[in-house]
Amino acid sequence: MSSLSATAYKVIDGLGGLVTKGLGKLRASRARRRSIRELDRLSDRMLADIGLYRGGIVSVVDELIAGGTPRRSEGVVRAMPKPADTPVTVNDNVTDIAA
């Protein structure tokens, strides 16, 4: 194998690696945007049911993509207070109106 063909092989191999890496980043970016869009379509109530609030969607998605566990300060809801004048239920029985 001549020196020129070995050099050409290294260049082509390097370009292939760049293309592969670029495609991987593109796929990851599309998946991130899709996840954010899907969560953003949920109502505030549905987000609260899964433990999120609207302002924390992006940071939670980014943390999950990075492979971590979202911290409470990153969009995770501790408890959603019931709105005023909403019946309080205990074991599926309406007991009182929340103050």
Secondary structure, 3 states (H helix, E strand, C coil): CCHHHHHHHHHHHHHHHHHHHHHHHHHHHHHHHHHHHHHHCCCHHHHHHCCECHHHHHHHHHHHHCCCCCCHHHCECCCCCCCCCCEEEECCEEEEECC
